[in-house]
């Protein structure tokens, strides 16, 4: 019997929490903290410059742009972190960029020709005169997905951290500077402005790193023959992951569009503020941990090591603890904080925060870990879950709407369905990791 390792005995829950938050994740998290702090700090001013109807319009534009923006890379953005060879990865990036430009062009035509229809269905008049906002936002959202995957693959965590800072600063600046124009224009343009600022800033930092001798990413473009070979090798990403990405984002954004159609976009202004306030920290955590999974756990998968399960377990505990603490804080603080910080006109957002808090807590745990499914090439499992989540969440809202329920009841149904869906996603990820480790161990024993 061997003596106990004294260093191991000192590592309790707190030690596991510290070890799980690795230094690369801390860089991204620091940038996210600054960027999202700028957005949250400006929110009291934003709620006084814009009204609930304006935030309702923002929710609609964000939903439409995010849905199409997720599809625009045609799944190639998810494939960037998979190839072992850098030349193949560059070919995937090229395929992703070409796809983004093509889909964004089609989105512009659809937005212009159907502008009156979209405005009528969502009760958002902005989509008639400012129809171009959605296609522009689609372009920058999709390009950012491609750039983010590229940076995660090459482990440029500092650049990813600066991306988050610049995105928050660009969004807030646009919201405030364009507020005198009146209406929601300055608010809805903030989404595109923030991501455009992040793209420009990230490109500048990448060029600066190369000038200082960082040659970790070759500059040559992929040849046509290599692009064809890579497109065939990773064809499951556009054929399967495209629809998975669409359904994934639909599962997040379609409920907002349904609520807007059932109750009108002005009525969901308080809900939009809740999504803005809670979505910021949740997105920050999911992004930081997910990028660590893409970079570090992805490297483990590419080397065919049977340690992915251990990596997931190190991440799962702190995520669960963080989700539980956040849930309690939201329930206790929301009734006091929202009226005091954002004004009495937004007191209804405190109710929406309490209702949606369980769904966001479940998302904190499951969403980052779900990035393992494409890394393990389990696109079918991801697609199946995306379909199920979309059906369950949208079905819950439609069912409540058919009974004549009010907005709050519909949001409660949405939150409950989301919790169930994220629980199922976590089980899928744990099973996929266990199977992958088992298969790797079997190959090593032969």
C-alpha positions as CSV (number, residue, x, y, z in Angstrom):
1,X,0.0,0.0,0.0
2,X,1.5,3.3,-1.0
3,X,1.6,6.4,1.2
4,X,-0.9,9.0,0.5
5,X,0.3,11.9,-1.7
6,X,0.3,14.9,0.6
7,X,-0.1,17.3,-2.3
8,X,-3.2,15.4,-3.4
9,X,-4.7,15.4,0.1
10,X,-4.6,19.2,0.1
11,X,-6.6,19.4,-3.1
12,X,-10.2,19.6,-2.1
13,X,-13.1,21.2,-3.9
14,X,-11.4,24.6,-3.9
15,X,-8.3,23.1,-5.4
16,X,-10.2,21.4,-8.2
17,X,-11.9,24.7,-8.9
18,X,-8.6,26.4,-9.3
19,X,-7.0,23.8,-11.4
20,X,-10.1,23.7,-13.7
21,X,-9.8,27.3,-14.6
22,X,-6.6,27.1,-16.6
23,X,-4.5,30.1,-17.5
24,X,-5.6,30.2,-21.1
25,X,-9.2,30.3,-20.0
26,X,-8.4,33.0,-17.6
27,X,-7.1,35.2,-20.4
28,X,-10.4,34.8,-22.4
29,X,-12.4,35.2,-19.2
30,X,-10.6,38.4,-18.3
31,X,-11.4,39.9,-21.7
32,X,-15.0,38.7,-21.4
33,X,-15.3,40.3,-18.0
34,X,-14.1,43.7,-19.3
35,X,-16.3,43.5,-22.4
36,X,-19.4,42.3,-20.7
37,X,-18.8,44.7,-17.8
38,X,-19.0,47.6,-20.4
39,X,-22.3,46.3,-21.7
40,X,-23.8,45.7,-18.3
41,X,-22.5,49.0,-16.9
42,X,-24.0,50.9,-19.8
43,X,-27.4,49.1,-19.4
44,X,-28.9,51.6,-16.9
45,X,-28.1,54.4,-19.4
46,X,-29.4,52.3,-22.3
47,X,-32.7,51.7,-20.6
48,X,-33.1,55.5,-20.2
49,X,-32.1,56.3,-23.8
50,X,-34.3,53.6,-25.3
51,X,-37.7,52.2,-24.3
52,X,-39.1,48.7,-24.0
53,X,-40.4,48.7,-27.6
54,X,-36.8,49.5,-28.8
55,X,-35.4,46.5,-26.8
56,X,-38.2,44.4,-28.2
57,X,-37.0,45.4,-31.7
58,X,-33.4,44.5,-30.7
59,X,-34.6,41.0,-29.6
60,X,-36.2,40.4,-33.0
61,X,-33.2,41.7,-35.0
62,X,-30.8,39.7,-32.8
63,X,-32.8,36.5,-33.2
64,X,-33.1,36.8,-37.0
65,X,-29.4,37.8,-37.5
66,X,-28.1,35.2,-35.1
67,X,-30.1,32.4,-36.7
68,X,-28.8,33.1,-40.3
69,X,-25.3,34.0,-39.0
70,X,-25.0,30.6,-37.5
71,X,-25.8,28.9,-40.8
72,X,-23.7,31.2,-43.0
73,X,-20.4,29.4,-42.5
74,X,-22.2,26.1,-43.5
75,X,-20.7,24.2,-40.6
76,X,-17.1,24.8,-41.7
77,X,-16.4,27.0,-38.7
78,X,-16.9,23.9,-36.5
79,X,-14.5,21.9,-38.6
80,X,-11.6,24.4,-38.2
81,X,-10.4,22.9,-34.9
82,X,-10.5,19.3,-36.2
83,X,-7.7,18.7,-38.8
84,X,-4.3,17.7,-37.5
85,X,-2.5,19.4,-40.4
86,X,-2.4,23.2,-40.5
87,X,-2.7,23.3,-44.3
88,X,-6.0,21.4,-44.0
89,X,-7.2,23.8,-41.4
90,X,-6.4,26.8,-43.7
91,X,-8.4,25.1,-46.4
92,X,-11.4,24.8,-44.0
93,X,-11.1,28.5,-43.2
94,X,-11.2,29.4,-46.8
95,X,-14.3,27.3,-47.3
96,X,-16.0,28.9,-44.3
97,X,-15.3,32.5,-45.5
98,X,-16.6,31.8,-49.0
99,X,-19.7,30.3,-47.5
100,X,-20.2,33.3,-45.3
101,X,-20.1,35.8,-48.2
102,X,-22.4,33.7,-50.3
103,X,-25.1,33.2,-47.6
104,X,-24.9,36.8,-46.5
105,X,-25.6,38.0,-50.1
106,X,-28.6,35.7,-50.3
107,X,-29.8,37.1,-46.9
108,X,-29.6,40.6,-48.2
109,X,-31.9,39.8,-51.1
110,X,-34.4,38.0,-48.9
111,X,-34.4,40.8,-46.4
112,X,-35.2,43.4,-49.0
113,X,-37.8,41.5,-51.0
114,X,-39.6,40.3,-47.8
115,X,-39.2,43.3,-45.6
116,X,-42.9,44.0,-45.3
117,X,-43.6,40.4,-44.5
118,X,-40.9,40.2,-41.8
119,X,-42.1,43.4,-40.2
120,X,-45.7,42.2,-40.2
121,X,-45.0,38.8,-38.7
122,X,-42.8,40.1,-35.9
123,X,-44.6,43.4,-35.3
124,X,-41.3,45.2,-35.9
125,X,-41.6,48.2,-38.3
126,X,-37.8,48.7,-38.2
127,X,-37.4,45.8,-40.6
128,X,-39.1,47.8,-43.4
129,X,-36.9,50.9,-43.6
130,X,-33.7,49.4,-42.1
131,X,-34.0,46.1,-43.8
132,X,-30.2,46.1,-44.4
133,X,-29.4,45.8,-40.7
134,X,-30.0,42.1,-40.6
135,X,-27.8,41.1,-43.6
136,X,-24.9,43.3,-42.3
137,X,-25.2,41.8,-38.9
138,X,-25.4,38.3,-40.4
139,X,-22.1,38.9,-42.2
140,X,-20.1,40.1,-39.2
141,X,-21.6,37.5,-36.8
142,X,-20.7,34.7,-39.2
143,X,-17.2,36.0,-39.8
144,X,-16.6,36.3,-36.1
145,X,-17.5,32.6,-35.7
146,X,-14.9,31.7,-38.3
147,X,-12.2,33.9,-36.7
148,X,-13.0,32.7,-33.2
149,X,-12.6,29.0,-34.2
150,X,-9.3,29.8,-36.0
151,X,-7.9,31.6,-32.9
152,X,-9.1,28.8,-30.6
153,X,-7.3,26.2,-32.8
154,X,-4.0,28.2,-32.7
155,X,-4.6,28.9,-29.0
156,X,-4.4,32.7,-29.4
157,X,-6.1,33.2,-26.1
158,X,-4.9,36.7,-25.6
159,X,-6.3,37.8,-29.0
160,X,-9.6,36.1,-28.0
161,X,-9.6,38.1,-24.8
162,X,-9.1,41.3,-26.6
163,X,-11.9,40.3,-29.0
164,X,-14.4,40.3,-26.1
165,X,-13.2,43.7,-24.9
166,X,-13.5,45.3,-28.3
167,X,-16.9,43.8,-28.9
168,X,-18.3,45.2,-25.7
169,X,-16.7,48.6,-26.3
170,X,-17.9,48.8,-29.9
171,X,-21.5,47.8,-29.0
172,X,-21.9,50.3,-26.2
173,X,-20.3,53.1,-28.2
174,X,-22.7,52.6,-31.1
175,X,-25.7,52.4,-28.7
176,X,-24.9,55.7,-27.1
177,X,-23.6,57.7,-30.0
178,X,-26.6,56.9,-32.2
179,X,-29.2,57.3,-29.5
180,X,-30.0,60.9,-30.6
181,X,-31.3,59.5,-33.9
182,X,-34.4,58.3,-32.1
183,X,-36.0,54.9,-32.4
184,X,-34.2,51.6,-32.1
185,X,-31.6,52.1,-34.9
186,X,-28.6,52.8,-32.7
187,X,-29.6,49.9,-30.4
188,X,-29.9,47.2,-33.1
189,X,-26.8,48.4,-35.0
190,X,-24.8,47.8,-31.8
191,X,-24.7,44.1,-32.4
192,X,-23.0,44.5,-35.8
193,X,-20.8,47.4,-34.6
194,X,-19.4,45.4,-31.6
195,X,-18.5,42.4,-33.7
196,X,-17.0,44.5,-36.5
197,X,-14.8,46.3,-33.9
198,X,-13.7,42.9,-32.6
199,X,-12.9,41.6,-36.0
200,X,-10.8,44.7,-36.9
201,X,-9.0,44.7,-33.5
202,X,-8.3,40.9,-33.6
203,X,-6.9,41.2,-37.1
204,X,-4.6,44.0,-36.0
205,X,-3.2,42.1,-33.0
206,X,-2.7,39.0,-35.2
207,X,-0.6,40.9,-37.7
208,X,1.4,42.5,-34.9
209,X,2.1,39.1,-33.4
210,X,3.4,37.9,-36.8
211,X,5.7,40.9,-37.1
212,X,7.2,40.0,-33.8
213,X,8.2,36.6,-35.1
214,X,5.1,34.5,-34.2
215,X,5.0,32.0,-37.1
216,X,2.6,29.5,-35.5
217,X,0.1,30.0,-38.4
218,X,1.5,29.9,-41.9
219,X,0.3,32.6,-44.3
220,X,0.0,30.7,-47.5
221,X,-3.4,30.1,-49.0
222,X,-4.5,26.5,-49.5
223,X,-4.3,25.1,-53.0
224,X,-7.4,24.2,-55.0
225,X,-6.6,20.5,-54.8
226,X,-6.2,20.6,-51.1
227,X,-9.5,22.5,-50.7
228,X,-11.3,19.9,-52.7
229,X,-9.7,17.0,-50.7
230,X,-10.5,18.7,-47.4
231,X,-14.1,19.5,-48.5
232,X,-14.6,15.8,-49.2
233,X,-12.9,14.6,-46.0
234,X,-15.0,16.9,-43.7
235,X,-18.2,16.9,-45.8
236,X,-20.2,15.9,-42.8
237,X,-19.8,19.3,-41.3
238,X,-21.7,21.2,-44.1
239,X,-24.1,18.3,-44.6
240,X,-24.9,17.7,-41.0
241,X,-23.4,20.4,-38.8
242,X,-25.0,23.2,-40.9
243,X,-28.4,22.0,-39.9
244,X,-27.3,21.3,-36.4
245,X,-26.1,24.9,-36.1
246,X,-29.3,26.2,-37.5
247,X,-31.4,24.1,-35.1
248,X,-29.2,25.0,-32.2
249,X,-29.6,28.7,-32.7
250,X,-33.3,28.3,-33.5
251,X,-33.7,26.5,-30.2
252,X,-32.2,29.7,-28.6
253,X,-33.8,32.4,-30.7
254,X,-37.1,30.9,-32.1
255,X,-38.8,31.3,-28.7
256,X,-38.2,35.0,-28.8
257,X,-39.7,35.2,-32.3
258,X,-42.7,33.2,-31.2
259,X,-43.2,35.3,-28.2
260,X,-43.0,38.4,-30.4
261,X,-45.5,37.0,-32.8
262,X,-47.9,36.0,-30.0
263,X,-47.6,39.1,-27.8
264,X,-45.9,41.8,-30.0
265,X,-42.3,42.9,-29.9
266,X,-43.0,45.9,-27.5
267,X,-44.4,43.4,-24.9
268,X,-41.1,41.4,-24.8
269,X,-39.0,44.5,-24.0
270,X,-38.6,43.4,-20.3
271,X,-37.7,39.9,-21.4
272,X,-35.1,41.3,-23.8
273,X,-33.5,43.2,-20.9
274,X,-33.4,40.0,-18.9
275,X,-31.7,38.2,-21.8
276,X,-29.2,41.1,-22.1
277,X,-28.3,41.1,-18.4
278,X,-28.2,37.3,-17.8
279,X,-27.0,36.4,-21.3
280,X,-23.9,38.4,-20.9
281,X,-22.3,36.5,-18.0
282,X,-23.6,33.2,-19.2
283,X,-22.2,33.8,-22.7
284,X,-18.9,34.9,-21.1
285,X,-18.5,31.7,-19.1
286,X,-19.7,29.4,-22.0
287,X,-17.3,31.1,-24.4
288,X,-14.3,31.0,-22.2
289,X,-14.7,27.4,-21.1
290,X,-15.8,26.3,-24.6
291,X,-12.6,27.9,-26.1
292,X,-10.5,25.9,-23.6
293,X,-12.3,22.8,-24.7
294,X,-11.6,23.6,-28.4
295,X,-8.0,24.3,-27.8
296,X,-6.8,22.0,-25.0
297,X,-9.3,19.1,-25.0
298,X,-9.4,19.3,-28.8
299,X,-5.7,18.7,-28.8
300,X,-6.2,15.7,-26.6
301,X,-8.8,14.3,-29.0
302,X,-6.6,14.9,-32.1
303,X,-3.7,13.1,-30.4
304,X,-6.1,10.2,-29.7
305,X,-5.4,10.2,-26.0
306,X,-7.9,8.4,-23.7
307,X,-8.1,11.4,-21.2
308,X,-11.0,13.4,-22.5
309,X,-13.2,12.1,-19.7
310,X,-10.8,13.3,-17.1
311,X,-10.7,16.7,-18.7
312,X,-14.5,17.0,-18.7
313,X,-14.7,16.0,-15.0
314,X,-12.3,18.7,-14.1
315,X,-14.5,21.3,-15.9
316,X,-17.9,20.0,-14.8
317,X,-17.6,20.6,-11.0
318,X,-16.7,24.3,-11.2
319,X,-19.4,24.9,-13.8
320,X,-22.0,23.2,-11.6
321,X,-20.9,25.3,-8.6
322,X,-21.0,28.5,-10.6
323,X,-24.5,27.7,-12.0
324,X,-25.9,27.0,-8.5
325,X,-24.5,30.2,-7.0
326,X,-25.7,32.3,-10.0
327,X,-29.2,30.8,-9.7
328,X,-29.5,31.8,-6.0
329,X,-28.1,35.3,-6.6
330,X,-30.6,35.9,-9.4
331,X,-33.6,34.8,-7.4
332,X,-32.7,36.9,-4.3
333,X,-31.3,40.0,-6.0
334,X,-33.5,40.5,-9.0
335,X,-36.6,42.1,-7.3
336,X,-34.3,44.7,-5.7
337,X,-31.7,45.3,-8.3
338,X,-33.8,45.8,-11.5
339,X,-36.1,48.6,-10.4
340,X,-33.2,50.4,-8.6
341,X,-30.7,50.1,-11.4
342,X,-32.8,50.3,-14.6
343,X,-35.8,52.3,-13.4
344,X,-39.3,51.5,-12.3
345,X,-40.4,51.1,-15.9
346,X,-38.3,48.0,-16.1
347,X,-39.5,46.3,-12.8
348,X,-41.2,43.6,-14.9
349,X,-37.7,42.4,-15.9
350,X,-37.1,41.2,-12.3
351,X,-39.9,38.6,-12.7
352,X,-38.5,37.5,-16.1
353,X,-35.1,37.1,-14.5
354,X,-36.4,34.8,-11.7
355,X,-38.3,32.7,-14.3
356,X,-35.4,32.4,-16.7
357,X,-32.6,31.9,-14.1
358,X,-33.0,28.0,-14.0
359,X,-32.6,27.8,-17.8
360,X,-29.5,30.0,-17.8
361,X,-28.0,27.9,-14.9
362,X,-28.5,24.7,-16.9
363,X,-27.0,26.4,-20.0
364,X,-23.9,27.4,-18.0
365,X,-23.2,23.7,-17.3
366,X,-24.2,22.0,-20.6
367,X,-23.4,24.5,-23.3
368,X,-19.6,24.7,-23.1
369,X,-19.3,20.9,-22.9
370,X,-21.5,20.4,-25.9
371,X,-18.5,21.6,-28.1
372,X,-17.1,18.2,-27.6
373,X,-19.7,16.6,-29.8
374,X,-18.3,18.0,-33.1
375,X,-14.7,17.5,-31.9
376,X,-15.6,13.8,-31.5
377,X,-17.4,13.9,-34.9
378,X,-20.7,13.1,-33.2
379,X,-22.6,15.4,-35.4
380,X,-25.6,13.1,-35.5
381,X,-26.0,13.2,-31.7
382,X,-25.8,17.0,-31.8
383,X,-28.3,17.3,-34.6
384,X,-30.7,15.0,-32.7
385,X,-30.5,17.1,-29.6
386,X,-30.9,20.3,-31.5
387,X,-34.1,19.0,-33.1
388,X,-35.4,17.8,-29.7
389,X,-34.6,21.2,-28.0
390,X,-36.3,23.2,-30.8
391,X,-39.5,21.0,-30.6
392,X,-39.7,21.0,-26.8
393,X,-39.1,24.7,-26.2
394,X,-41.1,26.0,-29.2
395,X,-43.9,23.5,-28.4
396,X,-44.1,24.7,-24.8
397,X,-44.5,28.3,-25.9
398,X,-47.1,27.5,-28.7
399,X,-49.0,25.3,-26.3
400,X,-49.2,28.0,-23.7
401,X,-50.2,30.5,-26.3
402,X,-53.0,28.3,-27.5
403,X,-54.5,28.2,-24.0
404,X,-54.6,32.0,-24.0
405,X,-51.9,32.3,-21.4
406,X,-50.1,35.5,-20.8
407,X,-46.4,36.3,-21.5
408,X,-45.2,35.3,-18.1
409,X,-46.8,31.9,-18.3
410,X,-45.3,31.3,-21.7
411,X,-41.8,32.3,-20.5
412,X,-42.2,29.8,-17.5
413,X,-43.0,27.1,-20.0
414,X,-39.9,28.0,-22.1
415,X,-37.6,28.0,-19.1
416,X,-38.8,24.6,-17.9
417,X,-38.4,23.1,-21.3
418,X,-34.9,24.5,-21.6
419,X,-33.8,22.9,-18.3
420,X,-35.0,19.5,-19.4
421,X,-33.3,20.0,-22.8
422,X,-29.9,21.0,-21.3
423,X,-30.0,18.0,-18.9
424,X,-30.4,15.7,-21.9
425,X,-27.5,17.4,-23.7
426,X,-25.2,16.9,-20.7
427,X,-26.0,13.2,-20.7
428,X,-25.2,13.0,-24.4
429,X,-21.8,14.6,-24.0
430,X,-20.8,12.4,-21.1
431,X,-21.8,9.3,-23.0
432,X,-19.9,10.4,-26.1
433,X,-16.7,11.1,-24.1
434,X,-16.9,7.8,-22.3
435,X,-17.3,6.0,-25.7
436,X,-14.4,7.9,-27.2
437,X,-12.1,7.1,-24.3
438,X,-13.1,3.5,-24.4
439,X,-12.4,3.2,-28.1
440,X,-9.0,4.9,-27.7
441,X,-8.1,2.6,-24.9
442,X,-9.1,-0.5,-27.0
443,X,-6.9,0.7,-29.9
444,X,-4.0,1.2,-27.5
445,X,-4.3,-2.3,-26.0
446,X,-4.1,-4.0,-29.4
